[in-house]
Amino acid sequence: MKSIPIDEIKPGMILAERIVSPRGQVLAEADTPVTAQQLLHFTYYGISQLFIQDEEDAINKYDFDAPDEFIGETQSWRIQNSEEFHEFKRAYNKCTSELEKIIDDFVTKQTPLNDDELINDLKSVFDKHSTGLGIMAMMLNIQEIDASTFRHSVNVAIISRVCGLWLGIKDENELDVLTMCGLYHDIGKAMIPQEILTKAGKLTGEEFGRMAEHPLLGYNMLVGEPMDRRIKLAALQHHERNDGTGYPYGLSKDFINDFSKIVAITDVYDAMTADRCYRAGICPFEVIAQFQRQDKSKYDQRVLQVFLENIADAYIGTGVLLSDNSRGIIAMIQENALSSPLVKLDDGSFVDLRERTDLYIRACI
């Protein structure tokens, strides 16, 4: 057992003791994995340290499995078994294969980045599936298929385009540039040894140093290409942070391009959802809570707030399973507490998760 500052706690770490609020309310039990939603609640009460079990593989046990009686009834299950999702997946897989060939030919044969067809295919995927089940819901569920660099880049491209629309970007050319920023943001990883890219365990200091070279490598690969400069900057700056804590240059917000700021958020969002694939469905409110735990100075807050608000709003009316196994539907999203909505329970009563800090959303059902 060891005491860790709450800012350093990662969701999935196993609590070594019961967490109790100053009023005596039980917030979490010992021997359970802590969630991002719970960590937000702890900070509301000024809890600064947690005792964590000494389990190296604790995070690997992290899940949000719903009880067996809910399996097969979740929103994820419904989406993944719909014809619309199967059509989306086929088009998505085609785009991923196209991107892999384009980058492979560019790196090995020095052929130009001939991506006109890919951009048109991506726009087609977007246009066909931007209504109905919702492209963001399908993007969350596509995570269970694969987590390769090429799939990640297609994810970031599509999500960035969605984010651009939410931010009010209407010009098609601007949206195309933002989409390409997502497509090529990780192109530098083509120059990183495969054994580092696919390593299952924690990277050594030397390996992380090599990995951290990919933004500069990507920029150098694109610098001579006849494309919008913002695409090159996204490759270079997507790991920069507004507060200067990013890399490779530690730039502050005034020196980071606006499109790079968008890709920085969508890149992290996709990584979070890829790391959290659930048997009973992905819980978007856990992902939102993880973002809200981040230091507000790291990301452009205007972009982040619009992005998270739209994701949360998409789940109004969706069924949820709470941590005490009660069920309900999302009745209202609260702007100042996006991961703690108002829930109407099956018995007709309402529970405000801002006040019921002993509860959190386990799964969307």
C-alpha positions in Angstrom: 0.0 0.0 0.0 1.3 3.5 -0.8 0.0 7.0 -0.6 -0.2 8.9 -4.0 -1.3 12.5 -4.7 -4.7 12.5 -6.3 -3.4 14.3 -9.4 -1.1 11.3 -10.1 -3.8 8.7 -9.7 -4.8 6.9 -12.8 -8.3 5.4 -13.3 -8.0 1.7 -12.7 -5.7 1.8 -9.7 -7.0 -0.3 -6.8 -8.0 1.6 -3.7 -6.4 0.3 -0.5 -9.0 1.8 1.9 -12.6 3.1 1.9 -13.0 6.7 0.9 -15.3 8.7 3.1 -16.5 12.4 2.7 -16.1 14.9 5.6 -19.9 14.2 6.2 -19.3 10.5 6.6 -20.7 9.6 3.1 -19.0 6.6 1.6 -17.6 7.7 -1.8 -15.8 4.4 -2.7 -15.0 1.1 -1.2 -11.6 -0.5 -0.6 -10.4 -3.1 -3.1 -12.2 -1.5 -6.0 -10.7 0.2 -9.1 -11.1 4.0 -8.9 -12.8 5.8 -11.9 -12.2 9.2 -13.3 -15.7 10.2 -12.2 -14.9 9.2 -8.6 -11.6 11.1 -8.7 -13.5 14.2 -9.7 -15.8 13.7 -6.8 -12.9 13.3 -4.4 -11.4 16.6 -5.5 -14.7 18.3 -4.7 -14.1 17.3 -1.1 -10.5 18.5 -1.0 -9.1 14.9 -0.8 -5.5 15.3 -1.9 -4.0 11.8 -1.3 -5.2 8.2 -1.8 -3.9 5.0 -0.5 -3.4 2.6 -3.4 -2.7 -1.1 -3.5 0.8 -2.1 -4.8 -0.5 -4.0 -7.9 1.6 -3.4 -11.0 -1.1 -4.9 -13.2 -4.0 -3.1 -11.4 -4.9 -0.9 -14.3 -5.1 -3.9 -16.6 -8.1 -5.1 -14.5 -9.9 -1.8 -15.0 -13.3 -2.3 -16.6 -16.9 -1.2 -16.3 -18.6 -4.5 -17.0 -22.3 -4.3 -16.5 -24.0 -7.3 -14.7 -24.7 -10.2 -17.0 -28.4 -9.5 -17.3 -27.5 -6.2 -19.2 -25.2 -7.8 -21.7 -26.8 -7.7 -25.1 -29.0 -4.8 -24.2 -26.5 -2.0 -24.2 -26.4 0.9 -26.6 -23.0 -0.3 -27.9 -24.6 -3.7 -28.6 -27.4 -2.1 -30.5 -25.0 0.1 -32.5 -22.6 -2.7 -33.3 -25.5 -5.0 -34.5 -27.1 -2.4 -36.8 -26.8 -2.4 -40.6 -25.7 1.3 -40.5 -22.7 0.4 -38.3 -21.7 -2.5 -40.6 -21.9 -0.1 -43.6 -19.9 2.5 -41.7 -17.2 -0.1 -40.7 -16.8 -1.2 -44.3 -16.2 2.3 -45.5 -14.0 3.1 -42.5 -11.8 0.0 -43.2 -11.4 1.1 -46.8 -10.2 4.6 -45.7 -7.7 3.0 -43.3 -6.3 0.8 -46.0 -6.0 3.7 -48.4 -4.1 5.8 -45.8 -1.7 3.0 -45.0 -0.9 2.6 -48.8 -0.5 6.3 -49.3 1.9 6.7 -46.4 3.8 3.5 -47.2 4.3 4.6 -50.8 5.4 8.1 -49.6 8.0 6.6 -47.2 9.3 3.7 -49.2 8.9 5.0 -52.8 9.0 8.8 -52.3 5.7 9.0 -54.3 3.6 12.2 -53.7 0.8 12.1 -51.1 -2.0 11.5 -53.6 -4.9 11.7 -51.1 -7.7 13.2 -53.2 -9.6 9.9 -53.3 -9.1 9.3 -49.6 -10.4 12.7 -48.7 -13.5 12.2 -50.8 -14.0 8.8 -49.3 -13.7 10.3 -45.8 -16.2 13.0 -46.6 -18.5 10.3 -48.0 -18.3 8.4 -44.7 -19.0 11.5 -42.8 -21.9 12.7 -45.0 -23.6 9.3 -45.0 -23.4 8.8 -41.2 -23.5 12.2 -39.6 -27.2 11.6 -38.7 -29.1 8.5 -37.4 -27.1 6.7 -34.8 -24.5 9.5 -34.8 -21.0 9.3 -36.1 -19.5 9.9 -32.6 -21.3 6.9 -31.2 -20.0 4.8 -34.1 -16.5 6.1 -33.6 -16.6 5.1 -30.0 -17.6 1.6 -31.0 -15.1 1.2 -33.8 -12.4 1.2 -31.1 -12.9 -2.4 -30.4 -11.8 -3.4 -33.8 -8.2 -2.2 -33.9 -5.8 0.4 -32.5 -3.2 0.7 -35.2 -1.6 4.1 -36.1 -3.5 4.2 -39.4 -6.8 3.6 -37.7 -6.0 6.1 -35.0 -5.2 8.7 -37.7 -8.5 8.0 -39.5 -10.3 8.3 -36.2 -8.6 11.7 -35.4 -9.4 12.9 -38.9 -13.1 12.2 -38.6 -13.4 13.4 -35.1 -11.6 16.6 -35.9 -14.0 17.3 -38.8 -16.9 16.7 -36.4 -15.3 19.1 -33.9 -14.8 21.7 -36.6 -18.5 21.7 -37.4 -19.4 22.0 -33.7 -17.1 25.0 -33.5 -19.0 26.6 -36.4 -16.5 26.0 -39.3 -18.7 25.9 -42.4 -16.2 26.4 -45.2 -15.7 23.0 -46.9 -12.0 23.8 -47.8 -11.3 24.6 -44.1 -13.0 21.4 -43.0 -10.9 19.4 -45.5 -7.7 21.0 -44.2 -8.7 20.1 -40.6 -9.5 16.6 -41.7 -6.0 16.3 -43.3 -4.5 17.6 -40.1 -5.9 14.6 -38.4 -4.9 12.2 -41.2 -1.2 13.2 -41.1 -0.7 14.2 -37.5 1.1 10.9 -36.7 2.9 10.4 -40.0 6.3 10.7 -38.2 5.6 7.4 -36.5 6.4 5.8 -39.8 10.0 6.5 -38.9 9.8 5.0 -35.4 10.9 1.3 -35.0 8.0 -1.1 -35.0 9.1 -2.8 -31.8 8.6 0.5 -30.0 5.3 1.4 -31.6 3.8 -2.0 -30.7 5.5 -2.6 -27.4 2.9 -3.9 -24.9 4.6 -2.8 -21.7 5.9 0.6 -20.5 8.5 2.3 -22.7 12.0 2.8 -21.3 13.3 6.3 -21.1 15.3 5.7 -24.3 12.3 4.3 -26.1 10.1 7.2 -25.0 12.7 9.5 -26.3 12.6 7.9 -29.7 8.8 8.0 -29.7 8.8 11.7 -28.7 10.7 12.4 -31.9 7.7 11.6 -34.1 6.3 15.2 -34.3 9.5 16.6 -35.6 10.1 13.7 -37.9 6.5 14.1 -39.3 7.0 17.8 -39.9 10.3 17.2 -41.7 8.6 14.6 -43.9 5.8 17.0 -44.9 7.7 20.3 -45.0 8.5 20.1 -48.7 5.0 18.9 -49.7 2.6 21.2 -51.6 -0.1 21.3 -48.8 -1.6 23.8 -46.4 1.0 24.8 -43.8 -1.5 24.0 -41.0 -1.3 20.3 -41.9 2.4 20.3 -41.4 2.1 22.3 -38.1 -0.5 19.7 -36.8 2.1 17.0 -37.3 4.7 19.1 -35.4 2.4 20.6 -32.7 -0.2 18.0 -31.7 1.7 17.1 -28.5 2.3 20.8 -27.6 0.1 22.1 -24.7 -1.1 25.6 -24.0 0.7 25.8 -20.7 4.1 25.0 -22.3 4.3 21.5 -20.9 4.1 19.7 -24.3 6.8 18.6 -26.8 8.9 18.8 -28.9 9.4 22.6 -28.2 7.3 23.3 -25.1 5.4 26.0 -27.0 2.8 28.1 -25.2 -0.7 28.8 -26.5 0.2 31.9 -28.5 2.6 29.9 -30.6 0.4 26.9 -31.3 -1.8 26.9 -34.5 -5.6 26.7 -33.9 -6.0 23.5 -35.9 -3.1 22.0 -33.9 -5.1 22.8 -30.7 -8.1 20.9 -32.1 -6.1 17.9 -33.1 -4.3 17.9 -29.7 -7.8 17.3 -28.1 -9.2 14.8 -30.6 -5.9 12.9 -30.5 -6.1 12.5 -26.7 -9.9 11.7 -26.9 -9.3 8.9 -29.4 -6.5 7.5 -27.2 -8.7 7.6 -24.2 -11.6 5.8 -25.9 -9.2 3.2 -27.4 -7.8 2.4 -24.0 -11.3 2.0 -22.6 -13.1 -0.8 -24.5 -15.9 -2.3 -22.4 -17.6 -5.6 -22.6 -21.0 -3.9 -21.9 -20.4 -0.6 -23.8 -18.2 2.4 -23.6 -19.1 5.0 -21.1 -18.6 8.5 -22.6 -19.0 10.1 -19.2 -15.9 8.4 -17.9 -13.9 9.9 -20.8 -15.4 13.3 -20.2 -14.4 13.0 -16.5 -10.8 12.2 -17.5 -10.6 15.3 -19.6 -12.1 17.4 -16.8 -9.4 16.2 -14.4 -6.8 17.7 -16.7 -5.3 21.0 -15.8 -7.4 23.6 -17.5 -4.3 25.4 -18.8 -3.3 22.5 -21.0 -5.9 22.7 -23.7 -7.8 25.4 -25.4 -10.9 25.6 -23.1 -13.2 27.0 -25.8 -12.5 24.1 -28.1 -12.6 21.5 -25.2 -15.8 22.8 -23.7 -17.7 22.8 -27.1 -16.3 19.4 -27.9 -17.3 17.8 -24.5 -20.7 19.5 -24.3 -21.7 18.1 -27.7 -20.5 14.6 -26.8 -22.5 14.8 -23.5 -25.6 16.3 -25.2 -25.7 13.4 -27.7 -26.5 11.0 -24.8 -29.6 12.9 -23.5 -32.4 10.3 -23.4 -29.9 7.4 -23.3 -30.3 4.6 -20.8 -27.6 4.3 -18.1 -26.5 1.9 -15.5 -25.3 3.5 -12.2 -22.7 2.2 -9.9 -25.4 0.9 -7.4 -26.9 -1.1 -10.3 -29.9 1.2 -10.6 -31.1 2.2 -14.1 -32.4 5.3 -15.6 -32.1 7.7 -18.5 -30.0 10.9 -18.9 -32.6 13.7 -18.4 -30.3 16.8 -18.5 -26.7 17.6 -19.0 -25.3 20.2 -16.6 -22.8 22.6 -18.2 -20.6 23.0 -15.2 -20.6 19.2 -14.5 -20.7 17.4 -17.8 -19.8 14.0 -16.4 -22.5 14.2 -13.6 -25.8 14.6 -15.4 -29.3 14.5 -14.0 -30.7 11.0 -14.3 -34.4 10.0 -14.2 -34.5 6.5 -12.6 -36.8 3.7 -13.6 -39.1 4.4 -10.6 -39.7 8.0 -11.8 -37.5 9.7 -9.3 -34.5 11.9 -10.2 -30.9 11.7 -9.1 -28.5 14.6 -9.5 -25.0 13.1 -9.8 -23.5 16.4 -8.9 -24.9 15.9 -5.4 -24.8 12.1 -5.2 -21.0 11.9 -5.3 -21.3 8.3 -4.1 -22.7 7.3 -7.5 -21.3 7.4 -11.0 -22.3 6.0 -14.5 -21.0 2.6 -15.1 -22.3 2.0 -18.6 -24.7 3.3 -21.2 -27.5 0.8 -21.8 
